[in-house]
């Protein structure tokens, strides 16, 4: 690893501080960025995430995708975690903290909205950034694509009823434009670009793909750091105006994230999955589809609601926490292989 990669956690911390500082000093600049969106999907962030995803897509060998079905344990693991465990543990932790532990610090109505925002995060498994986490843990690109695709298909039919069940609300309107555009931007388009690139590189020899991925790695890391600056810059005023509430929401979200990862990682080890399947499977179960969660929170509860704030805190917490889990997964590779 080079100097820059070795101290990635330091650069992430500096980018978080820079994002908050720049967002406070120059809020108008971030307001312009915030307005470059369609269906609650910020197009600037989408481009940066696309930059991070592209190297992963180039590594996908379409001829080998058919072999994924021969090793179904990784698929079963991510589906069980995403749809039978994660939504319910998130709902339980929200209730435990905001109806119990933090009840004296937050009024009942706001507490209910915070719980709703957490539930929305729990019901929306990650679509985009998981490709980044998989790439950073040297995950099996073919297997990760299949895992994400199956989760997306299930989300189309399960998101609304599961959300309605846990929120106790019957009139859930799924923002199909947000869901479909996100899948198109984060899966279909980079997948097509990766396919075309891979087809051309295969003509140049077996090392061509590895060479391109190595060249793209600095750009991917820069995309990640710029994404962090933008996300924290967009929410700088909220972070500085409501620091206590940010911390209160972050605590159960942190417990949920690390707890779900621990459950999935332990199960993956017991199932004797190879590390390049186990790590991405656990990352999918741990991270969230925050664009969808934010969009639904705004449509159900309003832009300035506690639910919307909770989903935003989920965005802020996710990147640093997931990077720490990437580090842990890489350090424990020998547990599997």
Beta strands, then each sheet from edge to edge (+ up, - down):
strand 1: 37-38
strand 2: 41-42
sheet 1: 1+ 2-
end
